[in-house]
Amino acid sequence: MADQVGFAGQLYPEHMVEVTQKGFKSLINNRPDFEGGNDQPTSAQLEEAARNVGIDYVFQPVVAGQISQLDVEAFARHYNELPKPILMFCRTGNRSSNLYQLAKQMDLLDD
């Protein structure tokens, strides 16, 4: 984790209190709804749980192995505007980390 961003695998609504306890102020969900089947919580469920504990929430689904320039630019806008630190997540955390690293390489982040 960098000072302003962390990465995680799939989160569930019951994890939101722990996310706040770790100091995160924003959450970016990079996992498309139902990518993991019906047992995966929807973005709407996660957003409600996050907002109930005071966390800003953004749903930016990205398909694994198909990160585009537009995805990276959209992520950079979210990153630059959201309160920090930010926790990003997807199935394993890898695609979220890749988005961050690509935006950093392209010098799109304000930190």
C-alpha positions as CSV (number, residue, x, y, z in Angstrom):
1,M,0.0,0.0,0.0
2,A,1.2,3.5,-0.8
3,D,0.4,6.3,1.6
4,Q,-2.8,7.2,-0.1
5,V,-4.1,3.9,-1.6
6,G,-4.6,0.3,-0.6
7,F,-5.7,-2.8,-2.5
8,A,-7.9,-5.7,-1.5
9,G,-9.7,-8.7,-2.9
10,Q,-13.5,-8.9,-2.8
11,L,-15.1,-7.0,0.0
12,Y,-18.5,-7.6,1.5
13,P,-20.9,-5.2,3.3
14,E,-19.9,-6.5,6.7
15,H,-16.3,-5.4,6.0
16,M,-17.1,-1.7,5.9
17,V,-16.6,-1.0,9.6
18,E,-13.2,-2.6,9.4
19,V,-12.4,-0.5,6.3
20,T,-13.1,2.7,8.4
21,Q,-11.2,1.4,11.3
22,K,-8.1,1.1,9.1
23,G,-8.5,4.8,8.2
24,F,-9.8,4.6,4.6
25,K,-12.1,7.4,3.6
26,S,-13.0,6.2,0.1
27,L,-13.7,2.9,-1.7
28,I,-13.3,2.2,-5.4
29,N,-15.0,-1.1,-6.6
30,N,-13.3,-2.3,-9.8
31,R,-15.3,-5.6,-10.0
32,P,-18.2,-5.9,-12.3
33,D,-21.5,-7.1,-10.7
34,F,-22.0,-10.9,-10.8
35,E,-18.5,-11.5,-12.2
36,G,-18.2,-14.1,-9.4
37,G,-21.8,-15.3,-9.6
38,N,-24.8,-14.7,-7.5
39,D,-22.9,-15.0,-4.2
40,Q,-20.9,-11.8,-5.0
41,P,-22.5,-8.7,-3.4
42,T,-23.7,-6.1,-5.9
43,S,-22.3,-2.6,-6.1
44,A,-25.6,-1.2,-4.8
45,Q,-25.3,-3.3,-1.6
46,L,-21.6,-2.3,-1.1
47,E,-22.3,1.3,-1.8
48,E,-25.1,1.4,0.8
49,A,-22.9,-0.3,3.4
50,A,-20.0,2.1,2.7
51,R,-22.1,5.2,2.8
52,N,-23.7,4.0,6.1
53,V,-20.3,4.2,7.8
54,G,-19.3,7.5,6.1
55,I,-17.1,6.1,3.2
56,D,-17.2,7.7,-0.2
57,Y,-17.9,5.0,-2.8
58,V,-17.2,4.7,-6.6
59,F,-18.2,1.8,-8.8
60,Q,-15.8,1.6,-11.7
61,P,-16.0,-1.9,-13.1
62,V,-13.1,-3.1,-15.2
63,V,-12.9,-6.4,-17.0
64,A,-9.8,-8.4,-16.0
65,G,-7.2,-8.4,-18.7
66,Q,-9.0,-5.6,-20.6
67,I,-7.9,-2.4,-18.9
68,S,-8.2,0.5,-21.4
69,Q,-6.8,4.0,-21.6
70,L,-10.3,5.2,-20.8
71,D,-10.4,3.0,-17.7
72,V,-7.1,4.5,-16.5
73,E,-8.1,8.0,-17.1
74,A,-11.5,7.5,-15.4
75,F,-9.7,6.0,-12.4
76,A,-7.2,8.9,-12.2
77,R,-10.2,11.4,-12.1
78,H,-11.7,9.4,-9.2
79,Y,-8.4,9.1,-7.4
80,N,-7.7,12.8,-7.7
81,E,-11.1,13.9,-6.5
82,L,-11.9,11.4,-3.7
83,P,-10.9,11.8,0.0
84,K,-7.8,9.8,0.8
85,P,-6.7,7.3,1.7
86,I,-8.6,5.2,-0.8
87,L,-9.1,1.4,-0.7
88,M,-9.5,-0.2,-4.2
89,F,-10.8,-3.7,-4.7
90,C,-11.7,-6.4,-7.2
91,R,-11.6,-10.2,-7.1
92,T,-8.0,-10.4,-5.9
93,G,-6.8,-6.8,-5.9
94,N,-4.5,-7.2,-8.9
95,R,-6.7,-5.3,-11.4
96,S,-7.1,-2.5,-9.0
97,S,-3.3,-2.4,-8.4
98,N,-2.8,-2.4,-12.2
99,L,-5.1,0.6,-12.7
100,Y,-3.2,2.5,-10.1
101,Q,0.2,1.6,-11.5
102,L,-0.8,2.5,-15.0
103,A,-2.2,5.9,-13.9
104,K,1.0,6.5,-12.0
105,Q,3.2,5.6,-15.0
106,M,1.2,8.0,-17.1
107,D,1.7,10.7,-14.5
108,L,-2.1,11.2,-14.1
109,L,-2.2,11.2,-10.3
110,D,-2.0,14.3,-8.1
111,D,0.2,12.9,-5.4
